[in-house]
Every structure is written in structure tokens, then in C-alpha cells.
Amino acid sequence: MADFSGVDFLRLDDLLSDEEKLARQSVREFVSKEFLPRIQEHVRQDGSFPMALVPKLADLGLFGANLHGYGCAGMNNVAYGLVMQELERGDSGLRSFASVQGSLVMYPIHAYGSPEQKQRWLPELAGGRAIGCFGLTEPDFGSHIGGMRMKAERRGSRWILNGTKRWITNGSLADVALIWARTQDGVRGFLVEKGSRGFTAGDMKGKFSLRASITSELFLQDVEVPETSRLPGAEGLKGPLSCLTQARYGIAWGALGAAMACYEEALRYSQERLVQGGPLAGKQLTQEKLVFMLTEITKAQLLALRLGRLKDEGKLDHTMVSMAKRNNVDAALQIARLARDLLGANGIVDDYQAMRHMVNLETVRTYEGTHDVHTLILGEHITGIRAL
Ligand SMILES: Cc1cc2nc3c(=O)[nH]c(=O)nc-3n(C[C@H](O)[C@H](O)[C@H](O)COP(=O)(O)OP(=O)(O)OC[C@H]3O[C@@H](n4cnc5c(N)ncnc54)[C@H](O)[C@@H]3O)c2cc1C
């Protein structure tokens, strides 16, 4: 695999600090040297993640990278975004692993946990010695989380949890599952440990997409947890929704990485592939596709960078994140489809990346708020009329 040098048509690197570029470079090298040589093997086995790389991901400071204290790297949000971009240049499954651990498990413990919960879990999760998962989606409710059926009933100083969560990344791997459940006072989050009585996880097989990632179903039958396992600061749906905003921010950057990988592969391939006496890249139709790809990548980079700066200034609104997630994932998916097309028959085999990214991006379009759900969030923001 040739070295990847990035895509920077508008000289956006001039707007990055040395620390931000360094964070990007270290993940870029890790992905090229250590992750990409293994991805084919893991994609061929449905639901297998290169767990051997977890300590290295932790050494690079990639779990909860934009959080402060407790062994976290404390990067600014642009550096964090660039890290997500580079991880997803490898595979959406790799970025998902880091997003779930950091944005969906460590962030809520950091934001809403008790001092004891933070001390107990954050250093372990940052160090990759513990794995976490985020249980929000249920078999009957994905987009409409208000319909949640998972129930938590209070009995003295303990809670009893009953219900099922589905489509949970890293569910069967996790040492701690953050389970969102309905209580008589509204939705609350509970840290449920692996091995708790009545708690089982089974992996979902047959995925065409995100194959190098573990996706599980979690079953909770009369699982008893102490009150000290409830996140004290998380009240109502704003708890899980605020975690989703963090993860969606990372996805807006991550999708760029997948798009860049596809663009770079299609460009290189079309320069080398000869058709009718000349390179495929010399054909007008090919150039139109490449121009579309580069333009969409550049627009998406501008969105992501502005979002990152606003996040660092504390001026980010969740609707801005919706726009970036919706746009950047959609652009990446269109780019991946065009790249697959340009590769012809070679585009359907796993010696090339385009189709792997393309099918992964179908998941990315669906999770963390589907494309249409983000359309409706923005529609409500513009008109003041809720259509969701
Ligand atoms: C590989 C993978 C990993 C995942 N990991 C996690 C995880 O770690 N934790 C977790 O909790 N969840 C996870 N998810 C679940 C994911 O977040 C949900 O799949 C997503 O929220 C969509 O829910 P759904 O699949 O039930 O689709 P639905 O909500 O049933 O949507 C189906 C279709 O209806 C559309 N739709 C929905 N509502 C409306 C409306 N009001 N108007 C118009 N159209 C509408 C949607 O846009 C979509 O096109 C994962 C999913 C996948 C595929």
C-alpha cells in the first residue's frame, strides 16, 4: 500500500497547528503500517475486530482523545476530528470502535458520572484495559428513542433492569455497558458490568457492512444493579442525545477519511489503467467524477474544520453537527460509489478499498441519526415546525 499524503486542495493545512498535524500524522502512520495490512482478514470473518491493536490505540491516546484528565489525551476538537478522519481512512469499523469507547461511553461517564464512577472507569477505558458499549437502540425503536421499552425499576438502593438492546457495537466485548432505560422519573443511564446475573450478549452475523466490527444484541433479564451504577447527572433523553452529538461530530470528520481513501484509490487506478490506448484518467467522464469527488471532499473539510473550531470555542449547536454528519456521510457515500465504478470489475474485490468503504458507509448513513432524521432536525430548525 502506497503512502497516503492526504487531500488538501484549499491549503487547509495552513489553518492547522503543528500539534493538530502531528496528531493526524501519528494516526495516519499507524493506520497505514499496522491496521490496513490486517483489514482484509477481518472483513472476511464477519464480526471480528483486530483486538491486538487495542493497546496501541490506547498508547496513541485515541480513546476519549478530546477529554481531559483520567489519563485522556486532552486534544482539542480539531485534532480529535483529524484522528477520527485517519481512523476511518482505515475502516469505519476502526473509527466506530474509538467513537463508541470515547464519545458514547467515556464522555457520558466524564460528563454525568459520580467521582467514583469516573475514577473507576475512565483510566481503564482510556488505557484500553476495559472496553465499553452504548446500549440505546432496541429491536423496535431506533430513530424514535422515546419509544424505549427497556425498563429500570427501583427497589430500595438497587435497580432491576429488563429489556433488549439491539445493534450494539462492541456489545459482547464490553466490560461495561451503558444501558439507557425508562424509569418512573424518565430515561436514566446505568453502567452494567459484564458478568452481571441475567445479562447476556449475542453477536449479530450476516452483515454486509461494518464487517470488521462487532455488533451485538444485549438481553437483560432481572439484572440487578446498585444505585451507585446509575449516572447521577444524566436525566431524560438529553443524556443519550448529548452523547450522540459528540459521536456525530466525530463521524462528520471520519466520513472524510473514507472519502479520501476512495478518491485516492480511484485517482491512482485511473492514472494507471489503460483504456483505448490511454489512461482512464484522460477520459472526460472520468475527470468529471474525480472533480466531483475532490470538490465534495473540500466542501466537507471546510464544514468539519469550522465545526471543530466552534466546538473548541463552546459555540457548537447540535443542528450544526446534524448538517455536517448528514452532508459529509452522504458525500463520502457518493464518492465511494463513484470510486467503485471507476475501478470496474476490480472494484468489487477486497484487494481494493472502495467497495468496503461503500458498504460501511451505508451503516454510517443509518447510525447516529439516519440521513433522513438529520434532514428533519434541520427542517425543524429552519421552519420551527417539527416533522420528526
Ligand atoms: C452496524 C451498526 C452499529 C450500530 N451501533 C449502535 C450502538 O453501538 N448503539 C446503539 O444504541 N445503536 C447502534 N446502532 C443502531 C442505529 O443507531 C440505528 O440503526 C439507527 O438509529 C436507526 O434506527 P433503525 O435501524 O431502527 O431504523 P428506523 O428508525 O426504523 O428507520 C428506518 C427508516 O425510516 C426512516 N425514518 C425514521 N423515522 C422517520 C420519520 N419520522 N419520518 C421519515 N422517515 C423516518 C429512517 O430515516 C430510515 O430510513 C447501530 C446500527 C448499525 C447498523
The ligand as an SDF file (V2000), in Angstrom:
LIG
                    3D

 53 58  0  0  0  0  0  0  0  0999 V2000
  -23.5340   -1.6930   12.4130 C   0  0  0  0  0  0  0  0  0  0  0  0
  -24.3820   -0.8710   13.3390 C   0  0  0  0  0  0  0  0  0  0  0  0
  -23.8800   -0.4970   14.5910 C   0  0  0  0  0  0  0  0  0  0  0  0
  -24.6790    0.2100   15.4900 C   0  0  0  0  0  0  0  0  0  0  0  0
  -24.1880    0.5200   16.7390 N   0  0  0  0  0  0  0  0  0  0  0  0
  -25.0340    1.0310   17.6910 C   0  0  0  0  0  0  0  0  0  0  0  0
  -24.6030    1.1900   19.0540 C   0  0  0  0  0  0  0  0  0  0  0  0
  -23.4340    0.9610   19.3880 O   0  0  0  0  0  0  0  0  0  0  0  0
  -25.5160    1.5990   19.9790 N   0  0  0  0  0  0  0  0  0  0  0  0
  -26.8200    1.8830   19.6600 C   0  0  0  0  0  0  0  0  0  0  0  0
  -27.5890    2.2200   20.5480 O   0  0  0  0  0  0  0  0  0  0  0  0
  -27.2600    1.7420   18.3630 N   0  0  0  0  0  0  0  0  0  0  0  0
  -26.3960    1.3180   17.3860 C   0  0  0  0  0  0  0  0  0  0  0  0
  -26.8410    1.1560   16.0810 N   0  0  0  0  0  0  0  0  0  0  0  0
  -28.2530    1.4010   15.7820 C   0  0  0  0  0  0  0  0  0  0  0  0
  -28.5220    2.6490   14.9580 C   0  0  0  0  0  0  0  0  0  0  0  0
  -28.2710    3.8010   15.7070 O   0  0  0  0  0  0  0  0  0  0  0  0
  -29.9610    2.5580   14.4290 C   0  0  0  0  0  0  0  0  0  0  0  0
  -29.9800    1.5380   13.4570 O   0  0  0  0  0  0  0  0  0  0  0  0
  -30.4610    3.8760   13.8550 C   0  0  0  0  0  0  0  0  0  0  0  0
  -30.7220    4.7970   14.8870 O   0  0  0  0  0  0  0  0  0  0  0  0
  -31.7330    3.7140   13.0020 C   0  0  0  0  0  0  0  0  0  0  0  0
  -32.7040    3.0080   13.6870 O   0  0  0  0  0  0  0  0  0  0  0  0
  -33.4610    1.7750   12.9900 P   0  0  0  0  0  0  0  0  0  0  0  0
  -32.4210    0.8600   12.4190 O   0  0  0  0  0  0  0  0  0  0  0  0
  -34.4030    1.2330   13.9870 O   0  0  0  0  0  0  0  0  0  0  0  0
  -34.2300    2.3980   11.7630 O   0  0  0  0  0  0  0  0  0  0  0  0
  -35.6600    3.1410   11.8240 P   0  0  0  0  0  0  0  0  0  0  0  0
  -35.6660    4.1720   12.8860 O   0  0  0  0  0  0  0  0  0  0  0  0
  -36.7370    2.1130   11.8460 O   0  0  0  0  0  0  0  0  0  0  0  0
  -35.6730    3.8630   10.4090 O   0  0  0  0  0  0  0  0  0  0  0  0
  -35.9650    3.1650    9.1870 C   0  0  0  0  0  0  0  0  0  0  0  0
  -36.1290    4.2100    8.0820 C   0  0  0  0  0  0  0  0  0  0  0  0
  -37.1850    5.1020    8.4290 O   0  0  0  0  0  0  0  0  0  0  0  0
  -36.7430    6.4450    8.3580 C   0  0  0  0  0  0  0  0  0  0  0  0
  -37.4660    7.2280    9.3610 N   0  0  0  0  0  0  0  0  0  0  0  0
  -37.4870    7.0470   10.6990 C   0  0  0  0  0  0  0  0  0  0  0  0
  -38.3020    7.9560   11.2720 N   0  0  0  0  0  0  0  0  0  0  0  0
  -38.8090    8.7290   10.2690 C   0  0  0  0  0  0  0  0  0  0  0  0
  -39.7150    9.8290   10.2190 C   0  0  0  0  0  0  0  0  0  0  0  0
  -40.2510   10.3430   11.3290 N   0  0  0  0  0  0  0  0  0  0  0  0
  -40.0320   10.3530    9.0040 N   0  0  0  0  0  0  0  0  0  0  0  0
  -39.4780    9.8500    7.8670 C   0  0  0  0  0  0  0  0  0  0  0  0
  -38.6200    8.8010    7.8630 N   0  0  0  0  0  0  0  0  0  0  0  0
  -38.2980    8.2610    9.0380 C   0  0  0  0  0  0  0  0  0  0  0  0
  -35.2430    6.3640    8.6490 C   0  0  0  0  0  0  0  0  0  0  0  0
  -34.5630    7.5090    8.1320 O   0  0  0  0  0  0  0  0  0  0  0  0
  -34.8830    5.0840    7.9060 C   0  0  0  0  0  0  0  0  0  0  0  0
  -34.7090    5.3730    6.5360 O   0  0  0  0  0  0  0  0  0  0  0  0
  -26.0210    0.5410   15.1330 C   0  0  0  0  0  0  0  0  0  0  0  0
  -26.5020    0.1960   13.8520 C   0  0  0  0  0  0  0  0  0  0  0  0
  -25.7000   -0.4890   12.9780 C   0  0  0  0  0  0  0  0  0  0  0  0
  -26.2390   -0.8630   11.6250 C   0  0  0  0  0  0  0  0  0  0  0  0
  1  2  1  0
  2  3  1  0
  2 52  2  0
  3  4  2  0
  4  5  1  0
  4 50  1  0
  5  6  2  0
  6  7  1  0
  6 13  1  0
  7  8  2  0
  7  9  1  0
  9 10  1  0
 10 11  2  0
 10 12  1  0
 12 13  2  0
 13 14  1  0
 14 15  1  0
 14 50  1  0
 15 16  1  0
 16 17  1  0
 16 18  1  0
 18 19  1  0
 18 20  1  0
 20 21  1  0
 20 22  1  0
 22 23  1  0
 23 24  1  0
 24 25  2  0
 24 26  1  0
 24 27  1  0
 27 28  1  0
 28 29  2  0
 28 30  1  0
 28 31  1  0
 31 32  1  0
 32 33  1  0
 33 34  1  0
 33 48  1  0
 34 35  1  0
 35 36  1  0
 35 46  1  0
 36 37  1  0
 36 45  1  0
 37 38  2  0
 38 39  1  0
 39 40  1  0
 39 45  2  0
 40 41  1  0
 40 42  2  0
 42 43  1  0
 43 44  2  0
 44 45  1  0
 46 47  1  0
 46 48  1  0
 48 49  1  0
 50 51  2  0
 51 52  1  0
 52 53  1  0
M  END
$$$$
